[in-house]
Amino acid sequence: MTVYIDPPAWPGHGRMWSHLVSDVSYDELHLFAAALGVPRRAFERDHYDIPAHRYADAVAAGAVEVRSREVVRLLHAAGLRRRKSG
C-alpha cells in the first residue's frame, strides 16, 4: 500500500493543508486515512485534506512525500482524478 502526500502549502480555515492521495484506489486511501485517525469528512472528491500539524504523522505512517504537481500526475495516471463540478 502506497499513499502520497504533498507539502502543507494550501491555505484554508486559518491553517495550511496537504493532500493525501492513492495511485491505486480510493479503498486503499480510505484504509490509510482511517488507520491514521483522519475523519471521512476530510475526503474531498479524490483526496484527503490533511492539516499541517498532521503532516509528519502521515509520513511516519508511510505516506510518501511528493510535490503538489506529482499528486495531480499520480491521480491522473491512476484514473482517480475527479475535478470539481461546476
PDB file of N, CA, C and O in Angstrom:
ATOM      1  N   MET A   1       0.848  -1.180   0.000  1.00  0.00           N
ATOM      2  CA  MET A   1       0.000   0.000   0.000  1.00  0.00           C
ATOM      3  C   MET A   1       0.891   1.239   0.000  1.00  0.00           C
ATOM      4  O   MET A   1       1.723   1.421   0.889  1.00  0.00           O
ATOM      5  N   THR A   2       0.704   2.084  -1.007  1.00  0.00           N
ATOM      6  CA  THR A   2       1.441   3.340  -1.049  1.00  0.00           C
ATOM      7  C   THR A   2       0.464   4.486  -1.222  1.00  0.00           C
ATOM      8  O   THR A   2      -0.357   4.491  -2.139  1.00  0.00           O
ATOM      9  N   VAL A   3       0.562   5.437  -0.344  1.00  0.00           N
ATOM     10  CA  VAL A   3      -0.178   6.684  -0.492  1.00  0.00           C
ATOM     11  C   VAL A   3       0.842   7.812  -0.508  1.00  0.00           C
ATOM     12  O   VAL A   3       1.979   7.646  -0.066  1.00  0.00           O
ATOM     13  N   TYR A   4       0.428   8.942  -1.013  1.00  0.00           N
ATOM     14  CA  TYR A   4       1.332  10.065  -1.229  1.00  0.00           C
ATOM     15  C   TYR A   4       0.762  11.321  -0.581  1.00  0.00           C
ATOM     16  O   TYR A   4      -0.453  11.476  -0.464  1.00  0.00           O
ATOM     17  N   ILE A   5       1.654  12.213  -0.164  1.00  0.00           N
ATOM     18  CA  ILE A   5       1.236  13.455   0.458  1.00  0.00           C
ATOM     19  C   ILE A   5       2.121  14.594  -0.065  1.00  0.00           C
ATOM     20  O   ILE A   5       3.335  14.452  -0.211  1.00  0.00           O
ATOM     21  N   ASP A   6       1.468  15.717  -0.340  1.00  0.00           N
ATOM     22  CA  ASP A   6       2.248  16.887  -0.768  1.00  0.00           C
ATOM     23  C   ASP A   6       2.476  17.803   0.435  1.00  0.00           C
ATOM     24  O   ASP A   6       1.819  17.635   1.462  1.00  0.00           O
ATOM     25  N   PRO A   7       3.379  18.752   0.331  1.00  0.00           N
ATOM     26  CA  PRO A   7       3.671  19.647   1.457  1.00  0.00           C
ATOM     27  C   PRO A   7       2.444  20.481   1.832  1.00  0.00           C
ATOM     28  O   PRO A   7       1.604  20.774   0.981  1.00  0.00           O
ATOM     29  N   PRO A   8       2.345  20.854   3.082  1.00  0.00           N
ATOM     30  CA  PRO A   8       1.211  21.685   3.521  1.00  0.00           C
ATOM     31  C   PRO A   8       1.348  23.110   2.988  1.00  0.00           C
ATOM     32  O   PRO A   8       1.889  23.986   3.662  1.00  0.00           O
ATOM     33  N   ALA A   9       0.856  23.328   1.781  1.00  0.00           N
ATOM     34  CA  ALA A   9       1.009  24.619   1.108  1.00  0.00           C
ATOM     35  C   ALA A   9      -0.323  25.234   0.689  1.00  0.00           C
ATOM     36  O   ALA A   9      -0.349  26.253  -0.001  1.00  0.00           O
ATOM     37  N   TRP A  10      -1.425  24.616   1.103  1.00  0.00           N
ATOM     38  CA  TRP A  10      -2.738  25.053   0.662  1.00  0.00           C
ATOM     39  C   TRP A  10      -3.488  25.699   1.825  1.00  0.00           C
ATOM     40  O   TRP A  10      -3.830  25.016   2.790  1.00  0.00           O
ATOM     41  N   PRO A  11      -3.752  27.015   1.748  1.00  0.00           N
ATOM     42  CA  PRO A  11      -4.421  27.709   2.853  1.00  0.00           C
ATOM     43  C   PRO A  11      -5.924  27.446   2.883  1.00  0.00           C
ATOM     44  O   PRO A  11      -6.569  27.260   1.851  1.00  0.00           O
ATOM     45  N   GLY A  12      -6.452  27.437   4.090  1.00  0.00           N
ATOM     46  CA  GLY A  12      -7.899  27.302   4.277  1.00  0.00           C
ATOM     47  C   GLY A  12      -8.243  27.230   5.741  1.00  0.00           C
ATOM     48  O   GLY A  12      -7.574  26.544   6.513  1.00  0.00           O
ATOM     49  N   HIS A  13      -9.278  27.932   6.121  1.00  0.00           N
ATOM     50  CA  HIS A  13      -9.768  27.888   7.506  1.00  0.00           C
ATOM     51  C   HIS A  13      -8.687  28.240   8.525  1.00  0.00           C
ATOM     52  O   HIS A  13      -8.636  27.672   9.616  1.00  0.00           O
ATOM     53  N   GLY A  14      -7.825  29.183   8.152  1.00  0.00           N
ATOM     54  CA  GLY A  14      -6.814  29.661   9.087  1.00  0.00           C
ATOM     55  C   GLY A  14      -5.620  28.750   9.288  1.00  0.00           C
ATOM     56  O   GLY A  14      -4.852  28.938  10.231  1.00  0.00           O
ATOM     57  N   ARG A  15      -5.451  27.770   8.423  1.00  0.00           N
ATOM     58  CA  ARG A  15      -4.285  26.875   8.525  1.00  0.00           C
ATOM     59  C   ARG A  15      -3.851  26.425   7.143  1.00  0.00           C
ATOM     60  O   ARG A  15      -4.485  26.755   6.140  1.00  0.00           O
ATOM     61  N   MET A  16      -2.773  25.676   7.101  1.00  0.00           N
ATOM     62  CA  MET A  16      -2.247  25.155   5.840  1.00  0.00           C
ATOM     63  C   MET A  16      -2.565  23.656   5.752  1.00  0.00           C
ATOM     64  O   MET A  16      -2.635  22.957   6.763  1.00  0.00           O
ATOM     65  N   TRP A  17      -2.753  23.188   4.518  1.00  0.00           N
ATOM     66  CA  TRP A  17      -3.205  21.819   4.290  1.00  0.00           C
ATOM     67  C   TRP A  17      -2.335  21.100   3.258  1.00  0.00           C
ATOM     68  O   TRP A  17      -1.720  21.719   2.390  1.00  0.00           O
ATOM     69  N   SER A  18      -2.309  19.780   3.382  1.00  0.00           N
ATOM     70  CA  SER A  18      -1.698  18.879   2.414  1.00  0.00           C
ATOM     71  C   SER A  18      -2.800  18.044   1.778  1.00  0.00           C
ATOM     72  O   SER A  18      -3.931  18.002   2.263  1.00  0.00           O
ATOM     73  N   HIS A  19      -2.444  17.376   0.677  1.00  0.00           N
ATOM     74  CA  HIS A  19      -3.357  16.452   0.028  1.00  0.00           C
ATOM     75  C   HIS A  19      -2.778  15.041   0.133  1.00  0.00           C
ATOM     76  O   HIS A  19      -1.615  14.805  -0.194  1.00  0.00           O
ATOM     77  N   LEU A  20      -3.601  14.125   0.589  1.00  0.00           N
ATOM     78  CA  LEU A  20      -3.227  12.719   0.724  1.00  0.00           C
ATOM     79  C   LEU A  20      -3.955  11.945  -0.361  1.00  0.00           C
ATOM     80  O   LEU A  20      -5.182  12.003  -0.443  1.00  0.00           O
ATOM     81  N   VAL A  21      -3.209  11.212  -1.207  1.00  0.00           N
ATOM     82  CA  VAL A  21      -3.812  10.500  -2.337  1.00  0.00           C
ATOM     83  C   VAL A  21      -3.257   9.084  -2.456  1.00  0.00           C
ATOM     84  O   VAL A  21      -2.223   8.745  -1.880  1.00  0.00           O
ATOM     85  N   SER A  22      -3.976   8.275  -3.217  1.00  0.00           N
ATOM     86  CA  SER A  22      -3.513   6.940  -3.596  1.00  0.00           C
ATOM     87  C   SER A  22      -3.347   6.906  -5.099  1.00  0.00           C
ATOM     88  O   SER A  22      -4.026   7.637  -5.822  1.00  0.00           O
ATOM     89  N   ASP A  23      -2.448   6.061  -5.573  1.00  0.00           N
ATOM     90  CA  ASP A  23      -2.332   5.850  -7.014  1.00  0.00           C
ATOM     91  C   ASP A  23      -2.895   4.488  -7.403  1.00  0.00           C
ATOM     92  O   ASP A  23      -2.666   4.000  -8.510  1.00  0.00           O
ATOM     93  N   VAL A  24      -3.643   3.875  -6.466  1.00  0.00           N
ATOM     94  CA  VAL A  24      -4.219   2.557  -6.723  1.00  0.00           C
ATOM     95  C   VAL A  24      -5.744   2.581  -6.645  1.00  0.00           C
ATOM     96  O   VAL A  24      -6.429   2.201  -7.594  1.00  0.00           O
ATOM     97  N   SER A  25      -6.270   3.035  -5.498  1.00  0.00           N
ATOM     98  CA  SER A  25      -7.722   3.010  -5.317  1.00  0.00           C
ATOM     99  C   SER A  25      -8.149   3.914  -4.168  1.00  0.00           C
ATOM    100  O   SER A  25      -7.358   4.256  -3.289  1.00  0.00           O
ATOM    101  N   TYR A  26      -9.409   4.287  -4.201  1.00  0.00           N
ATOM    102  CA  TYR A  26      -9.962   5.047  -3.082  1.00  0.00           C
ATOM    103  C   TYR A  26     -10.035   4.166  -1.831  1.00  0.00           C
ATOM    104  O   TYR A  26      -9.871   4.659  -0.715  1.00  0.00           O
ATOM    105  N   ASP A  27     -10.280   2.865  -2.015  1.00  0.00           N
ATOM    106  CA  ASP A  27     -10.329   1.954  -0.862  1.00  0.00           C
ATOM    107  C   ASP A  27      -9.012   1.990  -0.098  1.00  0.00           C
ATOM    108  O   ASP A  27      -9.000   2.085   1.129  1.00  0.00           O
ATOM    109  N   GLU A  28      -7.901   1.912  -0.831  1.00  0.00           N
ATOM    110  CA  GLU A  28      -6.579   1.981  -0.207  1.00  0.00           C
ATOM    111  C   GLU A  28      -6.425   3.295   0.562  1.00  0.00           C
ATOM    112  O   GLU A  28      -5.937   3.309   1.692  1.00  0.00           O
ATOM    113  N   LEU A  29      -6.839   4.379  -0.054  1.00  0.00           N
ATOM    114  CA  LEU A  29      -6.735   5.693   0.570  1.00  0.00           C
ATOM    115  C   LEU A  29      -7.584   5.778   1.828  1.00  0.00           C
ATOM    116  O   LEU A  29      -7.126   6.287   2.851  1.00  0.00           O
ATOM    117  N   HIS A  30      -8.821   5.282   1.763  1.00  0.00           N
ATOM    118  CA  HIS A  30      -9.703   5.321   2.935  1.00  0.00           C
ATOM    119  C   HIS A  30      -9.146   4.476   4.087  1.00  0.00           C
ATOM    120  O   HIS A  30      -9.243   4.867   5.250  1.00  0.00           O
ATOM    121  N   LEU A  31      -8.569   3.331   3.763  1.00  0.00           N
ATOM    122  CA  LEU A  31      -7.978   2.479   4.808  1.00  0.00           C
ATOM    123  C   LEU A  31      -6.808   3.179   5.495  1.00  0.00           C
ATOM    124  O   LEU A  31      -6.693   3.150   6.720  1.00  0.00           O
ATOM    125  N   PHE A  32      -5.949   3.803   4.709  1.00  0.00           N
ATOM    126  CA  PHE A  32      -4.797   4.505   5.275  1.00  0.00           C
ATOM    127  C   PHE A  32      -5.265   5.658   6.153  1.00  0.00           C
ATOM    128  O   PHE A  32      -4.779   5.832   7.271  1.00  0.00           O
ATOM    129  N   ALA A  33      -6.206   6.442   5.648  1.00  0.00           N
ATOM    130  CA  ALA A  33      -6.708   7.589   6.401  1.00  0.00           C
ATOM    131  C   ALA A  33      -7.368   7.137   7.701  1.00  0.00           C
ATOM    132  O   ALA A  33      -7.167   7.760   8.744  1.00  0.00           O
ATOM    133  N   ALA A  34      -8.143   6.077   7.651  1.00  0.00           N
ATOM    134  CA  ALA A  34      -8.800   5.564   8.852  1.00  0.00           C
ATOM    135  C   ALA A  34      -7.770   5.110   9.888  1.00  0.00           C
ATOM    136  O   ALA A  34      -7.922   5.384  11.079  1.00  0.00           O
ATOM    137  N   ALA A  35      -6.726   4.418   9.435  1.00  0.00           N
ATOM    138  CA  ALA A  35      -5.669   3.973  10.348  1.00  0.00           C
ATOM    139  C   ALA A  35      -4.948   5.159  10.978  1.00  0.00           C
ATOM    140  O   ALA A  35      -4.446   5.067  12.098  1.00  0.00           O
ATOM    141  N   LEU A  36      -4.901   6.264  10.257  1.00  0.00           N
ATOM    142  CA  LEU A  36      -4.260   7.479  10.748  1.00  0.00           C
ATOM    143  C   LEU A  36      -5.187   8.282  11.666  1.00  0.00           C
ATOM    144  O   LEU A  36      -4.756   9.219  12.339  1.00  0.00           O
ATOM    145  N   GLY A  37      -6.475   7.896  11.681  1.00  0.00           N
ATOM    146  CA  GLY A  37      -7.451   8.606  12.502  1.00  0.00           C
ATOM    147  C   GLY A  37      -8.016   9.850  11.839  1.00  0.00           C
ATOM    148  O   GLY A  37      -8.537  10.738  12.513  1.00  0.00           O
ATOM    149  N   VAL A  38      -7.913   9.914  10.517  1.00  0.00           N
ATOM    150  CA  VAL A  38      -8.442  11.054   9.764  1.00  0.00           C
ATOM    151  C   VAL A  38      -9.921  10.802   9.506  1.00  0.00           C
ATOM    152  O   VAL A  38     -10.279   9.747   8.983  1.00  0.00           O
ATOM    153  N   PRO A  39     -10.787  11.746   9.861  1.00  0.00           N
ATOM    154  CA  PRO A  39     -12.223  11.537   9.654  1.00  0.00           C
ATOM    155  C   PRO A  39     -12.587  11.512   8.166  1.00  0.00           C
ATOM    156  O   PRO A  39     -11.962  12.197   7.357  1.00  0.00           O
ATOM    157  N   ARG A  40     -13.583  10.732   7.822  1.00  0.00           N
ATOM    158  CA  ARG A  40     -14.016  10.587   6.428  1.00  0.00           C
ATOM    159  C   ARG A  40     -14.468  11.932   5.844  1.00  0.00           C
ATOM    160  O   ARG A  40     -14.389  12.135   4.633  1.00  0.00           O
ATOM    161  N   ARG A  41     -14.935  12.840   6.690  1.00  0.00           N
ATOM    162  CA  ARG A  41     -15.373  14.151   6.191  1.00  0.00           C
ATOM    163  C   ARG A  41     -14.210  14.958   5.590  1.00  0.00           C
ATOM    164  O   ARG A  41     -14.442  15.953   4.904  1.00  0.00           O
ATOM    165  N   ALA A  42     -12.964  14.535   5.843  1.00  0.00           N
ATOM    166  CA  ALA A  42     -11.793  15.203   5.270  1.00  0.00           C
ATOM    167  C   ALA A  42     -11.537  14.768   3.825  1.00  0.00           C
ATOM    168  O   ALA A  42     -10.644  15.300   3.166  1.00  0.00           O
ATOM    169  N   PHE A  43     -12.321  13.796   3.328  1.00  0.00           N
ATOM    170  CA  PHE A  43     -12.175  13.326   1.948  1.00  0.00           C
ATOM    171  C   PHE A  43     -12.924  14.273   1.021  1.00  0.00           C
ATOM    172  O   PHE A  43     -14.101  14.565   1.230  1.00  0.00           O
ATOM    173  N   GLU A  44     -12.222  14.749  -0.010  1.00  0.00           N
ATOM    174  CA  GLU A  44     -12.833  15.662  -0.969  1.00  0.00           C
ATOM    175  C   GLU A  44     -12.546  15.184  -2.383  1.00  0.00           C
ATOM    176  O   GLU A  44     -11.424  15.318  -2.871  1.00  0.00           O
ATOM    177  N   ARG A  45     -13.545  14.633  -3.033  1.00  0.00           N
ATOM    178  CA  ARG A  45     -13.503  14.152  -4.420  1.00  0.00           C
ATOM    179  C   ARG A  45     -12.503  13.028  -4.670  1.00  0.00           C
ATOM    180  O   ARG A  45     -12.903  11.919  -5.021  1.00  0.00           O
ATOM    181  N   ASP A  46     -11.202  13.295  -4.495  1.00  0.00           N
ATOM    182  CA  ASP A  46     -10.184  12.299  -4.835  1.00  0.00           C
ATOM    183  C   ASP A  46      -8.999  12.317  -3.881  1.00  0.00           C
ATOM    184  O   ASP A  46      -7.983  11.670  -4.137  1.00  0.00           O
ATOM    185  N   HIS A  47      -9.123  13.054  -2.783  1.00  0.00           N
ATOM    186  CA  HIS A  47      -8.018  13.177  -1.830  1.00  0.00           C
ATOM    187  C   HIS A  47      -8.547  13.502  -0.434  1.00  0.00           C
ATOM    188  O   HIS A  47      -9.697  13.905  -0.257  1.00  0.00           O
ATOM    189  N   TYR A  48      -7.675  13.314   0.536  1.00  0.00           N
ATOM    190  CA  TYR A  48      -7.963  13.778   1.892  1.00  0.00           C
ATOM    191  C   TYR A  48      -7.199  15.067   2.128  1.00  0.00           C
ATOM    192  O   TYR A  48      -6.039  15.188   1.735  1.00  0.00           O
ATOM    193  N   ASP A  49      -7.839  16.018   2.759  1.00  0.00           N
ATOM    194  CA  ASP A  49      -7.168  17.233   3.207  1.00  0.00           C
ATOM    195  C   ASP A  49      -6.590  16.959   4.587  1.00  0.00           C
ATOM    196  O   ASP A  49      -7.312  16.586   5.512  1.00  0.00           O
ATOM    197  N   ILE A  50      -5.294  17.146   4.713  1.00  0.00           N
ATOM    198  CA  ILE A  50      -4.573  16.857   5.954  1.00  0.00           C
ATOM    199  C   ILE A  50      -3.984  18.163   6.486  1.00  0.00           C
ATOM    200  O   ILE A  50      -3.213  18.814   5.781  1.00  0.00           O
ATOM    201  N   PRO A  51      -4.332  18.561   7.716  1.00  0.00           N
ATOM    202  CA  PRO A  51      -3.772  19.807   8.260  1.00  0.00           C
ATOM    203  C   PRO A  51      -2.264  19.677   8.497  1.00  0.00           C
ATOM    204  O   PRO A  51      -1.751  18.590   8.761  1.00  0.00           O
ATOM    205  N   ALA A  52      -1.577  20.804   8.397  1.00  0.00           N
ATOM    206  CA  ALA A  52      -0.110  20.817   8.511  1.00  0.00           C
ATOM    207  C   ALA A  52       0.385  20.116   9.765  1.00  0.00           C
ATOM    208  O   ALA A  52       1.425  19.459   9.729  1.00  0.00           O
ATOM    209  N   HIS A  53      -0.337  20.241  10.874  1.00  0.00           N
ATOM    210  CA  HIS A  53       0.143  19.628  12.123  1.00  0.00           C
ATOM    211  C   HIS A  53       0.062  18.095  12.091  1.00  0.00           C
ATOM    212  O   HIS A  53       0.603  17.443  12.984  1.00  0.00           O
ATOM    213  N   ARG A  54      -0.601  17.505  11.084  1.00  0.00           N
ATOM    214  CA  ARG A  54      -0.675  16.045  10.951  1.00  0.00           C
ATOM    215  C   ARG A  54       0.220  15.501   9.832  1.00  0.00           C
ATOM    216  O   ARG A  54       0.271  14.292   9.605  1.00  0.00           O
ATOM    217  N   TYR A  55       0.922  16.400   9.137  1.00  0.00           N
ATOM    218  CA  TYR A  55       1.778  16.005   8.023  1.00  0.00           C
ATOM    219  C   TYR A  55       2.816  14.965   8.465  1.00  0.00           C
ATOM    220  O   TYR A  55       2.947  13.914   7.837  1.00  0.00           O
ATOM    221  N   ALA A  56       3.538  15.252   9.522  1.00  0.00           N
ATOM    222  CA  ALA A  56       4.575  14.326   9.999  1.00  0.00           C
ATOM    223  C   ALA A  56       3.974  12.981  10.408  1.00  0.00           C
ATOM    224  O   ALA A  56       4.606  11.941  10.219  1.00  0.00           O
ATOM    225  N   ASP A  57       2.773  12.990  10.960  1.00  0.00           N
ATOM    226  CA  ASP A  57       2.103  11.738  11.325  1.00  0.00           C
ATOM    227  C   ASP A  57       1.845  10.880  10.088  1.00  0.00           C
ATOM    228  O   ASP A  57       2.053   9.667  10.109  1.00  0.00           O
ATOM    229  N   ALA A  58       1.388  11.523   9.008  1.00  0.00           N
ATOM    230  CA  ALA A  58       1.104  10.791   7.771  1.00  0.00           C
ATOM    231  C   ALA A  58       2.387  10.196   7.191  1.00  0.00           C
ATOM    232  O   ALA A  58       2.395   9.053   6.734  1.00  0.00           O
ATOM    233  N   VAL A  59       3.457  10.965   7.210  1.00  0.00           N
ATOM    234  CA  VAL A  59       4.747  10.478   6.693  1.00  0.00           C
ATOM    235  C   VAL A  59       5.258   9.334   7.565  1.00  0.00           C
ATOM    236  O   VAL A  59       5.745   8.329   7.047  1.00  0.00           O
ATOM    237  N   ALA A  60       5.152   9.480   8.870  1.00  0.00           N
ATOM    238  CA  ALA A  60       5.599   8.414   9.782  1.00  0.00           C
ATOM    239  C   ALA A  60       4.792   7.132   9.578  1.00  0.00           C
ATOM    240  O   ALA A  60       5.304   6.032   9.787  1.00  0.00           O
ATOM    241  N   ALA A  61       3.532   7.277   9.169  1.00  0.00           N
ATOM    242  CA  ALA A  61       2.677   6.106   8.933  1.00  0.00           C
ATOM    243  C   ALA A  61       2.930   5.471   7.569  1.00  0.00           C
ATOM    244  O   ALA A  61       2.387   4.409   7.265  1.00  0.00           O
ATOM    245  N   GLY A  62       3.765   6.129   6.738  1.00  0.00           N
ATOM    246  CA  GLY A  62       4.133   5.526   5.471  1.00  0.00           C
ATOM    247  C   GLY A  62       3.787   6.313   4.220  1.00  0.00           C
ATOM    248  O   GLY A  62       4.080   5.863   3.113  1.00  0.00           O
ATOM    249  N   ALA A  63       3.174   7.470   4.367  1.00  0.00           N
ATOM    250  CA  ALA A  63       2.874   8.286   3.180  1.00  0.00           C
ATOM    251  C   ALA A  63       4.186   8.782   2.567  1.00  0.00           C
ATOM    252  O   ALA A  63       5.095   9.208   3.279  1.00  0.00           O
ATOM    253  N   VAL A  64       4.266   8.722   1.260  1.00  0.00           N
ATOM    254  CA  VAL A  64       5.454   9.139   0.530  1.00  0.00           C
ATOM    255  C   VAL A  64       5.325  10.624   0.190  1.00  0.00           C
ATOM    256  O   VAL A  64       4.316  11.059  -0.366  1.00  0.00           O
ATOM    257  N   GLU A  65       6.352  11.389   0.529  1.00  0.00           N
ATOM    258  CA  GLU A  65       6.345  12.826   0.276  1.00  0.00           C
ATOM    259  C   GLU A  65       6.638  13.099  -1.200  1.00  0.00           C
ATOM    260  O   GLU A  65       7.633  12.632  -1.754  1.00  0.00           O
ATOM    261  N   VAL A  66       5.735  13.874  -1.820  1.00  0.00           N
ATOM    262  CA  VAL A  66       5.900  14.269  -3.220  1.00  0.00           C
ATOM    263  C   VAL A  66       5.498  15.737  -3.364  1.00  0.00           C
ATOM    264  O   VAL A  66       4.853  16.308  -2.485  1.00  0.00           O
ATOM    265  N   ARG A  67       5.890  16.331  -4.483  1.00  0.00           N
ATOM    266  CA  ARG A  67       5.480  17.709  -4.768  1.00  0.00           C
ATOM    267  C   ARG A  67       4.016  17.728  -5.184  1.00  0.00           C
ATOM    268  O   ARG A  67       3.464  16.708  -5.597  1.00  0.00           O
ATOM    269  N   SER A  68       3.401  18.880  -5.073  1.00  0.00           N
ATOM    270  CA  SER A  68       1.977  19.016  -5.404  1.00  0.00           C
ATOM    271  C   SER A  68       1.675  18.605  -6.839  1.00  0.00           C
ATOM    272  O   SER A  68       0.652  17.971  -7.097  1.00  0.00           O
ATOM    273  N   ARG A  69       2.545  18.954  -7.765  1.00  0.00           N
ATOM    274  CA  ARG A  69       2.326  18.571  -9.167  1.00  0.00           C
ATOM    275  C   ARG A  69       2.325  17.059  -9.339  1.00  0.00           C
ATOM    276  O   ARG A  69       1.620  16.527 -10.196  1.00  0.00           O
ATOM    277  N   GLU A  70       3.115  16.368  -8.525  1.00  0.00           N
ATOM    278  CA  GLU A  70       3.175  14.916  -8.592  1.00  0.00           C
ATOM    279  C   GLU A  70       1.867  14.295  -8.117  1.00  0.00           C
ATOM    280  O   GLU A  70       1.448  13.267  -8.648  1.00  0.00           O
ATOM    281  N   VAL A  71       1.217  14.898  -7.129  1.00  0.00           N
ATOM    282  CA  VAL A  71      -0.072  14.410  -6.646  1.00  0.00           C
ATOM    283  C   VAL A  71      -1.072  14.374  -7.807  1.00  0.00           C
ATOM    284  O   VAL A  71      -1.760  13.374  -8.013  1.00  0.00           O
ATOM    285  N   VAL A  72      -1.141  15.456  -8.546  1.00  0.00           N
ATOM    286  CA  VAL A  72      -2.069  15.531  -9.674  1.00  0.00           C
ATOM    287  C   VAL A  72      -1.699  14.511 -10.746  1.00  0.00           C
ATOM    288  O   VAL A  72      -2.578  13.850 -11.299  1.00  0.00           O
ATOM    289  N   ARG A  73      -0.418  14.378 -11.042  1.00  0.00           N
ATOM    290  CA  ARG A  73       0.024  13.406 -12.044  1.00  0.00           C
ATOM    291  C   ARG A  73      -0.333  11.979 -11.643  1.00  0.00           C
ATOM    292  O   ARG A  73      -0.804  11.197 -12.468  1.00  0.00           O
ATOM    293  N   LEU A  74      -0.107  11.643 -10.375  1.00  0.00           N
ATOM    294  CA  LEU A  74      -0.434  10.305  -9.873  1.00  0.00           C
ATOM    295  C   LEU A  74      -1.926  10.014  -9.989  1.00  0.00           C
ATOM    296  O   LEU A  74      -2.320   8.924 -10.404  1.00  0.00           O
ATOM    297  N   LEU A  75      -2.744  10.980  -9.626  1.00  0.00           N
ATOM    298  CA  LEU A  75      -4.197  10.789  -9.721  1.00  0.00           C
ATOM    299  C   LEU A  75      -4.635  10.584 -11.168  1.00  0.00           C
ATOM    300  O   LEU A  75      -5.445   9.703 -11.453  1.00  0.00           O
ATOM    301  N   HIS A  76      -4.105  11.390 -12.075  1.00  0.00           N
ATOM    302  CA  HIS A  76      -4.446  11.237 -13.493  1.00  0.00           C
ATOM    303  C   HIS A  76      -4.004   9.881 -14.025  1.00  0.00           C
ATOM    304  O   HIS A  76      -4.774   9.194 -14.696  1.00  0.00           O
ATOM    305  N   ALA A  77      -2.774   9.498 -13.728  1.00  0.00           N
ATOM    306  CA  ALA A  77      -2.229   8.232 -14.234  1.00  0.00           C
ATOM    307  C   ALA A  77      -3.040   7.029 -13.744  1.00  0.00           C
ATOM    308  O   ALA A  77      -3.170   6.032 -14.455  1.00  0.00           O
ATOM    309  N   ALA A  78      -3.580   7.126 -12.535  1.00  0.00           N
ATOM    310  CA  ALA A  78      -4.363   6.033 -11.961  1.00  0.00           C
ATOM    311  C   ALA A  78      -5.829   6.087 -12.374  1.00  0.00           C
ATOM    312  O   ALA A  78      -6.591   5.168 -12.074  1.00  0.00           O
ATOM    313  N   GLY A  79      -6.231   7.151 -13.058  1.00  0.00           N
ATOM    314  CA  GLY A  79      -7.632   7.315 -13.425  1.00  0.00           C
ATOM    315  C   GLY A  79      -8.511   7.682 -12.243  1.00  0.00           C
ATOM    316  O   GLY A  79      -9.722   7.464 -12.271  1.00  0.00           O
ATOM    317  N   LEU A  80      -7.901   8.242 -11.200  1.00  0.00           N
ATOM    318  CA  LEU A  80      -8.637   8.579  -9.978  1.00  0.00           C
ATOM    319  C   LEU A  80      -8.918  10.063  -9.824  1.00  0.00           C
ATOM    320  O   LEU A  80      -9.526  10.466  -8.832  1.00  0.00           O
ATOM    321  N   ARG A  81      -8.498  10.885 -10.766  1.00  0.00           N
ATOM    322  CA  ARG A  81      -8.691  12.332 -10.647  1.00  0.00           C
ATOM    323  C   ARG A  81     -10.157  12.678 -10.865  1.00  0.00           C
ATOM    324  O   ARG A  81     -10.745  12.300 -11.878  1.00  0.00           O
ATOM    325  N   ARG A  82     -10.738  13.387  -9.926  1.00  0.00           N
ATOM    326  CA  ARG A  82     -12.102  13.895 -10.033  1.00  0.00           C
ATOM    327  C   ARG A  82     -12.064  15.404  -9.922  1.00  0.00           C
ATOM    328  O   ARG A  82     -11.654  15.945  -8.895  1.00  0.00           O
ATOM    329  N   ARG A  83     -12.481  16.074 -10.951  1.00  0.00           N
ATOM    330  CA  ARG A  83     -12.492  17.535 -10.956  1.00  0.00           C
ATOM    331  C   ARG A  83     -13.709  18.071 -10.223  1.00  0.00           C
ATOM    332  O   ARG A  83     -14.728  17.393 -10.097  1.00  0.00           O
ATOM    333  N   LYS A  84     -13.582  19.305  -9.742  1.00  0.00           N
ATOM    334  CA  LYS A  84     -14.720  19.987  -9.146  1.00  0.00           C
ATOM    335  C   LYS A  84     -15.808  20.142 -10.193  1.00  0.00           C
ATOM    336  O   LYS A  84     -15.526  20.422 -11.358  1.00  0.00           O
ATOM    337  N   SER A  85     -17.035  19.962  -9.779  1.00  0.00           N
ATOM    338  CA  SER A  85     -18.146  20.164 -10.718  1.00  0.00           C
ATOM    339  C   SER A  85     -18.561  21.628 -10.695  1.00  0.00           C
ATOM    340  O   SER A  85     -18.483  22.303  -9.668  1.00  0.00           O
ATOM    341  N   GLY A  86     -18.998  22.093 -11.845  1.00  0.00           N
ATOM    342  CA  GLY A  86     -19.500  23.465 -11.949  1.00  0.00           C
ATOM    343  C   GLY A  86     -18.449  24.420 -12.017  1.00  0.00           C
ATOM    344  O   GLY A  86     -18.710  25.620 -12.107  1.00  0.00           O
TER     345      GLY A  86
END
